[in-house]
């Protein structure tokens, strides 16, 4: 199970990203939101995923460095 855990997390993150992106695109297609707002929302979604991914990566790196120090 330990080897499959990162793959399951990656699949869950990828699935949630795709689901939110599809929801934004469908909303734009149904003219619930404008095309410009949809583009802005997609850019913000990508930024959130990259930003939080970066923060999680830094956190894990710091944890490894701290464990190595002790």
PDB file as gemmi writes it, atoms N, CA and C in Angstrom:
CRYST1    1.000    1.000    1.000  90.00  90.00  90.00 P 1                      
ATOM      1  N   UNK A   1       0.823  -1.204   0.000  1.00  0.00           N  
ATOM      2  CA  UNK A   1       0.000   0.000   0.000  1.00  0.00           C  
ATOM      3  C   UNK A   1       0.856   1.252   0.000  1.00  0.00           C  
ATOM      4  N   UNK A   2       2.051   1.181   0.612  1.00  0.00           N  
ATOM      5  CA  UNK A   2       2.904   2.367   0.712  1.00  0.00           C  
ATOM      6  C   UNK A   2       3.367   2.834  -0.658  1.00  0.00           C  
ATOM      7  N   UNK A   3       3.604   1.899  -1.578  1.00  0.00           N  
ATOM      8  CA  UNK A   3       4.041   2.283  -2.921  1.00  0.00           C  
ATOM      9  C   UNK A   3       2.909   2.885  -3.731  1.00  0.00           C  
ATOM     10  N   UNK A   4       1.692   2.506  -3.441  1.00  0.00           N  
ATOM     11  CA  UNK A   4       0.543   2.997  -4.198  1.00  0.00           C  
ATOM     12  C   UNK A   4       0.013   4.319  -3.684  1.00  0.00           C  
ATOM     13  N   UNK A   5       0.401   4.702  -2.479  1.00  0.00           N  
ATOM     14  CA  UNK A   5      -0.151   5.909  -1.874  1.00  0.00           C  
ATOM     15  C   UNK A   5       0.159   7.175  -2.691  1.00  0.00           C  
ATOM     16  N   UNK A   6       1.406   7.407  -3.129  1.00  0.00           N  
ATOM     17  CA  UNK A   6       1.657   8.609  -3.944  1.00  0.00           C  
ATOM     18  C   UNK A   6       0.869   8.607  -5.253  1.00  0.00           C  
ATOM     19  N   UNK A   7       0.699   7.439  -5.844  1.00  0.00           N  
ATOM     20  CA  UNK A   7      -0.068   7.356  -7.089  1.00  0.00           C  
ATOM     21  C   UNK A   7      -1.538   7.682  -6.845  1.00  0.00           C  
ATOM     22  N   UNK A   8      -2.073   7.227  -5.739  1.00  0.00           N  
ATOM     23  CA  UNK A   8      -3.472   7.525  -5.416  1.00  0.00           C  
ATOM     24  C   UNK A   8      -3.664   9.014  -5.127  1.00  0.00           C  
ATOM     25  N   UNK A   9      -2.700   9.613  -4.437  1.00  0.00           N  
ATOM     26  CA  UNK A   9      -2.789  11.047  -4.155  1.00  0.00           C  
ATOM     27  C   UNK A   9      -2.713  11.842  -5.449  1.00  0.00           C  
ATOM     28  N   UNK A  10      -1.788  11.461  -6.330  1.00  0.00           N  
ATOM     29  CA  UNK A  10      -1.653  12.154  -7.617  1.00  0.00           C  
ATOM     30  C   UNK A  10      -2.924  12.011  -8.453  1.00  0.00           C  
ATOM     31  N   UNK A  11      -3.516  10.832  -8.432  1.00  0.00           N  
ATOM     32  CA  UNK A  11      -4.761  10.616  -9.174  1.00  0.00           C  
ATOM     33  C   UNK A  11      -5.899  11.451  -8.597  1.00  0.00           C  
ATOM     34  N   UNK A  12      -5.963  11.559  -7.282  1.00  0.00           N  
ATOM     35  CA  UNK A  12      -7.021  12.355  -6.652  1.00  0.00           C  
ATOM     36  C   UNK A  12      -6.850  13.840  -6.964  1.00  0.00           C  
ATOM     37  N   UNK A  13      -5.619  14.327  -6.899  1.00  0.00           N  
ATOM     38  CA  UNK A  13      -5.360  15.741  -7.204  1.00  0.00           C  
ATOM     39  C   UNK A  13      -5.658  16.024  -8.670  1.00  0.00           C  
ATOM     40  N   UNK A  14      -5.195  15.145  -9.543  1.00  0.00           N  
ATOM     41  CA  UNK A  14      -5.466  15.317 -10.977  1.00  0.00           C  
ATOM     42  C   UNK A  14      -6.955  15.253 -11.287  1.00  0.00           C  
ATOM     43  N   UNK A  15      -7.645  14.339 -10.652  1.00  0.00           N  
ATOM     44  CA  UNK A  15      -9.083  14.222 -10.870  1.00  0.00           C  
ATOM     45  C   UNK A  15      -9.849  15.439 -10.392  1.00  0.00           C  
ATOM     46  N   UNK A  16      -9.454  15.967  -9.239  1.00  0.00           N  
ATOM     47  CA  UNK A  16     -10.146  17.152  -8.732  1.00  0.00           C  
ATOM     48  C   UNK A  16      -9.870  18.367  -9.620  1.00  0.00           C  
ATOM     49  N   UNK A  17      -8.632  18.472 -10.127  1.00  0.00           N  
ATOM     50  CA  UNK A  17      -8.308  19.572 -11.029  1.00  0.00           C  
ATOM     51  C   UNK A  17      -9.152  19.490 -12.303  1.00  0.00           C  
ATOM     52  N   UNK A  18      -9.212  18.306 -12.887  1.00  0.00           N  
ATOM     53  CA  UNK A  18      -9.982  18.122 -14.122  1.00  0.00           C  
ATOM     54  C   UNK A  18     -11.461  18.399 -13.872  1.00  0.00           C  
ATOM     55  N   UNK A  19     -11.985  17.933 -12.748  1.00  0.00           N  
ATOM     56  CA  UNK A  19     -13.401  18.152 -12.444  1.00  0.00           C  
ATOM     57  C   UNK A  19     -13.715  19.645 -12.307  1.00  0.00           C  
ATOM     58  N   UNK A  20     -12.860  20.384 -11.617  1.00  0.00           N  
ATOM     59  CA  UNK A  20     -13.093  21.824 -11.470  1.00  0.00           C  
ATOM     60  C   UNK A  20     -12.935  22.558 -12.804  1.00  0.00           C  
ATOM     61  N   UNK A  21     -11.945  22.157 -13.594  1.00  0.00           N  
ATOM     62  CA  UNK A  21     -11.753  22.793 -14.901  1.00  0.00           C  
ATOM     63  C   UNK A  21     -12.953  22.527 -15.811  1.00  0.00           C  
ATOM     64  N   UNK A  22     -13.450  21.311 -15.794  1.00  0.00           N  
ATOM     65  CA  UNK A  22     -14.631  20.981 -16.618  1.00  0.00           C  
ATOM     66  C   UNK A  22     -15.843  21.770 -16.137  1.00  0.00           C  
ATOM     67  N   UNK A  23     -16.004  21.917 -14.837  1.00  0.00           N  
ATOM     68  CA  UNK A  23     -17.133  22.690 -14.302  1.00  0.00           C  
ATOM     69  C   UNK A  23     -17.056  24.146 -14.765  1.00  0.00           C  
ATOM     70  N   UNK A  24     -15.861  24.708 -14.788  1.00  0.00           N  
ATOM     71  CA  UNK A  24     -15.691  26.093 -15.249  1.00  0.00           C  
ATOM     72  C   UNK A  24     -16.011  26.193 -16.735  1.00  0.00           C  
ATOM     73  N   UNK A  25     -15.514  25.248 -17.519  1.00  0.00           N  
ATOM     74  CA  UNK A  25     -15.741  25.282 -18.965  1.00  0.00           C  
ATOM     75  C   UNK A  25     -17.217  25.086 -19.292  1.00  0.00           C  
ATOM     76  N   UNK A  26     -17.880  24.177 -18.575  1.00  0.00           N  
ATOM     77  CA  UNK A  26     -19.311  23.953 -18.802  1.00  0.00           C  
ATOM     78  C   UNK A  26     -20.111  25.198 -18.418  1.00  0.00           C  
ATOM     79  N   UNK A  27     -19.721  25.846 -17.335  1.00  0.00           N  
ATOM     80  CA  UNK A  27     -20.407  27.081 -16.925  1.00  0.00           C  
ATOM     81  C   UNK A  27     -20.249  28.164 -17.984  1.00  0.00           C  
ATOM     82  N   UNK A  28     -19.069  28.243 -18.572  1.00  0.00           N  
ATOM     83  CA  UNK A  28     -18.854  29.228 -19.632  1.00  0.00           C  
ATOM     84  C   UNK A  28     -19.654  28.857 -20.875  1.00  0.00           C  
ATOM     85  N   UNK A  29     -19.716  27.568 -21.184  1.00  0.00           N  
ATOM     86  CA  UNK A  29     -20.481  27.121 -22.348  1.00  0.00           C  
ATOM     87  C   UNK A  29     -21.972  27.371 -22.199  1.00  0.00           C  
ATOM     88  N   UNK A  30     -22.474  27.262 -20.967  1.00  0.00           N  
ATOM     89  CA  UNK A  30     -23.882  27.513 -20.703  1.00  0.00           C  
ATOM     90  C   UNK A  30     -24.161  28.999 -20.478  1.00  0.00           C  
ATOM     91  N   UNK A  31     -23.141  29.808 -20.609  1.00  0.00           N  
ATOM     92  CA  UNK A  31     -23.210  31.260 -20.458  1.00  0.00           C  
ATOM     93  C   UNK A  31     -23.677  31.678 -19.066  1.00  0.00           C  
ATOM     94  N   UNK A  32     -23.316  30.868 -18.076  1.00  0.00           N  
ATOM     95  CA  UNK A  32     -23.553  31.252 -16.692  1.00  0.00           C  
ATOM     96  C   UNK A  32     -22.520  32.301 -16.296  1.00  0.00           C  
ATOM     97  N   UNK A  33     -21.305  32.121 -16.804  1.00  0.00           N  
ATOM     98  CA  UNK A  33     -20.234  33.098 -16.631  1.00  0.00           C  
ATOM     99  C   UNK A  33     -19.705  33.476 -18.003  1.00  0.00           C  
ATOM    100  N   UNK A  34     -19.080  34.620 -18.098  1.00  0.00           N  
ATOM    101  CA  UNK A  34     -18.537  35.053 -19.392  1.00  0.00           C  
ATOM    102  C   UNK A  34     -17.242  34.306 -19.688  1.00  0.00           C  
ATOM    103  N   UNK A  35     -16.835  34.373 -20.945  1.00  0.00           N  
ATOM    104  CA  UNK A  35     -15.612  33.709 -21.374  1.00  0.00           C  
ATOM    105  C   UNK A  35     -14.391  34.304 -20.670  1.00  0.00           C  
ATOM    106  N   UNK A  36     -14.394  35.598 -20.466  1.00  0.00           N  
ATOM    107  CA  UNK A  36     -13.275  36.262 -19.796  1.00  0.00           C  
ATOM    108  C   UNK A  36     -13.170  35.816 -18.337  1.00  0.00           C  
ATOM    109  N   UNK A  37     -14.292  35.718 -17.658  1.00  0.00           N  
ATOM    110  CA  UNK A  37     -14.294  35.255 -16.268  1.00  0.00           C  
ATOM    111  C   UNK A  37     -13.858  33.791 -16.209  1.00  0.00           C  
ATOM    112  N   UNK A  38     -14.258  32.992 -17.181  1.00  0.00           N  
ATOM    113  CA  UNK A  38     -13.850  31.584 -17.218  1.00  0.00           C  
ATOM    114  C   UNK A  38     -12.339  31.472 -17.384  1.00  0.00           C  
ATOM    115  N   UNK A  39     -11.751  32.289 -18.265  1.00  0.00           N  
ATOM    116  CA  UNK A  39     -10.296  32.273 -18.427  1.00  0.00           C  
ATOM    117  C   UNK A  39      -9.608  32.669 -17.124  1.00  0.00           C  
ATOM    118  N   UNK A  40     -10.122  33.685 -16.473  1.00  0.00           N  
ATOM    119  CA  UNK A  40      -9.550  34.136 -15.212  1.00  0.00           C  
ATOM    120  C   UNK A  40      -9.647  33.046 -14.147  1.00  0.00           C  
ATOM    121  N   UNK A  41     -10.775  32.369 -14.091  1.00  0.00           N  
ATOM    122  CA  UNK A  41     -10.953  31.297 -13.117  1.00  0.00           C  
ATOM    123  C   UNK A  41     -10.013  30.127 -13.400  1.00  0.00           C  
ATOM    124  N   UNK A  42      -9.795  29.800 -14.671  1.00  0.00           N  
ATOM    125  CA  UNK A  42      -8.882  28.712 -15.009  1.00  0.00           C  
ATOM    126  C   UNK A  42      -7.440  29.067 -14.647  1.00  0.00           C  
ATOM    127  N   UNK A  43      -7.052  30.315 -14.903  1.00  0.00           N  
ATOM    128  CA  UNK A  43      -5.704  30.751 -14.533  1.00  0.00           C  
ATOM    129  C   UNK A  43      -5.537  30.714 -13.013  1.00  0.00           C  
ATOM    130  N   UNK A  44      -6.549  31.157 -12.287  1.00  0.00           N  
ATOM    131  CA  UNK A  44      -6.492  31.126 -10.824  1.00  0.00           C  
ATOM    132  C   UNK A  44      -6.427  29.685 -10.311  1.00  0.00           C  
ATOM    133  N   UNK A  45      -7.167  28.781 -10.941  1.00  0.00           N  
ATOM    134  CA  UNK A  45      -7.156  27.372 -10.541  1.00  0.00           C  
ATOM    135  C   UNK A  45      -5.766  26.774 -10.735  1.00  0.00           C  
ATOM    136  N   UNK A  46      -5.155  27.044 -11.882  1.00  0.00           N  
ATOM    137  CA  UNK A  46      -3.791  26.546 -12.134  1.00  0.00           C  
ATOM    138  C   UNK A  46      -2.828  27.135 -11.103  1.00  0.00           C  
ATOM    139  N   UNK A  47      -2.972  28.416 -10.822  1.00  0.00           N  
ATOM    140  CA  UNK A  47      -2.107  29.062  -9.837  1.00  0.00           C  
ATOM    141  C   UNK A  47      -2.251  28.455  -8.455  1.00  0.00           C  
ATOM    142  N   UNK A  48      -3.464  28.164  -8.055  1.00  0.00           N  
ATOM    143  CA  UNK A  48      -3.694  27.544  -6.746  1.00  0.00           C  
ATOM    144  C   UNK A  48      -3.044  26.162  -6.663  1.00  0.00           C  
ATOM    145  N   UNK A  49      -3.216  25.368  -7.706  1.00  0.00           N  
ATOM    146  CA  UNK A  49      -2.658  24.024  -7.680  1.00  0.00           C  
ATOM    147  C   UNK A  49      -1.136  24.063  -7.681  1.00  0.00           C  
ATOM    148  N   UNK A  50      -0.529  24.928  -8.497  1.00  0.00           N  
ATOM    149  CA  UNK A  50       0.928  25.034  -8.498  1.00  0.00           C  
ATOM    150  C   UNK A  50       1.426  25.618  -7.180  1.00  0.00           C  
ATOM    151  N   UNK A  51       0.756  26.623  -6.665  1.00  0.00           N  
ATOM    152  CA  UNK A  51       1.169  27.254  -5.415  1.00  0.00           C  
ATOM    153  C   UNK A  51       1.126  26.305  -4.247  1.00  0.00           C  
ATOM    154  N   UNK A  52       0.014  25.601  -4.077  1.00  0.00           N  
ATOM    155  CA  UNK A  52      -0.085  24.656  -2.969  1.00  0.00           C  
ATOM    156  C   UNK A  52       0.853  23.470  -3.170  1.00  0.00           C  
ATOM    157  N   UNK A  53       1.049  23.060  -4.420  1.00  0.00           N  
ATOM    158  CA  UNK A  53       2.010  21.988  -4.694  1.00  0.00           C  
ATOM    159  C   UNK A  53       3.416  22.389  -4.289  1.00  0.00           C  
ATOM    160  N   UNK A  54       3.785  23.636  -4.589  1.00  0.00           N  
ATOM    161  CA  UNK A  54       5.093  24.150  -4.201  1.00  0.00           C  
ATOM    162  C   UNK A  54       5.228  24.181  -2.679  1.00  0.00           C  
ATOM    163  N   UNK A  55       4.194  24.663  -1.995  1.00  0.00           N  
ATOM    164  CA  UNK A  55       4.239  24.714  -0.530  1.00  0.00           C  
ATOM    165  C   UNK A  55       4.363  23.324   0.081  1.00  0.00           C  
ATOM    166  N   UNK A  56       3.651  22.355  -0.456  1.00  0.00           N  
ATOM    167  CA  UNK A  56       3.736  20.988   0.057  1.00  0.00           C  
ATOM    168  C   UNK A  56       5.129  20.417  -0.190  1.00  0.00           C  
ATOM    169  N   UNK A  57       5.694  20.694  -1.360  1.00  0.00           N  
ATOM    170  CA  UNK A  57       7.051  20.234  -1.655  1.00  0.00           C  
ATOM    171  C   UNK A  57       8.079  20.830  -0.720  1.00  0.00           C  
ATOM    172  N   UNK A  58       7.976  22.122  -0.446  1.00  0.00           N  
ATOM    173  CA  UNK A  58       8.909  22.772   0.479  1.00  0.00           C  
ATOM    174  C   UNK A  58       8.742  22.206   1.883  1.00  0.00           C  
ATOM    175  N   UNK A  59       7.513  21.981   2.293  1.00  0.00           N  
ATOM    176  CA  UNK A  59       7.256  21.409   3.621  1.00  0.00           C  
ATOM    177  C   UNK A  59       7.907  20.038   3.754  1.00  0.00           C  
ATOM    178  N   UNK A  60       7.759  19.198   2.726  1.00  0.00           N  
ATOM    179  CA  UNK A  60       8.355  17.866   2.783  1.00  0.00           C  
ATOM    180  C   UNK A  60       9.874  17.938   2.782  1.00  0.00           C  
ATOM    181  N   UNK A  61      10.443  18.858   2.022  1.00  0.00           N  
ATOM    182  CA  UNK A  61      11.889  19.031   2.009  1.00  0.00           C  
ATOM    183  C   UNK A  61      12.394  19.460   3.380  1.00  0.00           C  
ATOM    184  N   UNK A  62      11.718  20.408   3.997  1.00  0.00           N  
ATOM    185  CA  UNK A  62      12.130  20.862   5.325  1.00  0.00           C  
ATOM    186  C   UNK A  62      11.997  19.752   6.361  1.00  0.00           C  
ATOM    187  N   UNK A  63      10.961  18.943   6.223  1.00  0.00           N  
ATOM    188  CA  UNK A  63      10.791  17.816   7.146  1.00  0.00           C  
ATOM    189  C   UNK A  63      11.932  16.818   7.014  1.00  0.00           C  
ATOM    190  N   UNK A  64      12.347  16.524   5.767  1.00  0.00           N  
ATOM    191  CA  UNK A  64      13.471  15.620   5.563  1.00  0.00           C  
ATOM    192  C   UNK A  64      14.751  16.203   6.138  1.00  0.00           C  
ATOM    193  N   UNK A  65      14.977  17.484   5.917  1.00  0.00           N  
ATOM    194  CA  UNK A  65      16.183  18.121   6.441  1.00  0.00           C  
ATOM    195  C   UNK A  65      16.178  18.128   7.959  1.00  0.00           C  
ATOM    196  N   UNK A  66      15.032  18.354   8.559  1.00  0.00           N  
ATOM    197  CA  UNK A  66      14.935  18.370  10.017  1.00  0.00           C  
ATOM    198  C   UNK A  66      15.159  16.969  10.580  1.00  0.00           C  
ATOM    199  N   UNK A  67      14.626  15.956   9.930  1.00  0.00           N  
ATOM    200  CA  UNK A  67      14.831  14.575  10.389  1.00  0.00           C  
ATOM    201  C   UNK A  67      16.300  14.175  10.278  1.00  0.00           C  
ATOM    202  N   UNK A  68      16.962  14.656   9.239  1.00  0.00           N  
ATOM    203  CA  UNK A  68      18.368  14.331   9.033  1.00  0.00           C  
ATOM    204  C   UNK A  68      19.228  14.994  10.104  1.00  0.00           C  
ATOM    205  N   UNK A  69      18.820  16.161  10.563  1.00  0.00           N  
ATOM    206  CA  UNK A  69      19.585  16.913  11.553  1.00  0.00           C  
ATOM    207  C   UNK A  69      19.507  16.250  12.926  1.00  0.00           C  
ATOM    208  N   UNK A  70      18.367  15.660  13.238  1.00  0.00           N  
ATOM    209  CA  UNK A  70      18.190  15.070  14.580  1.00  0.00           C  
ATOM    210  C   UNK A  70      18.838  13.740  14.711  1.00  0.00           C  
TER     211      UNK A  70                                                      
END                                                                             
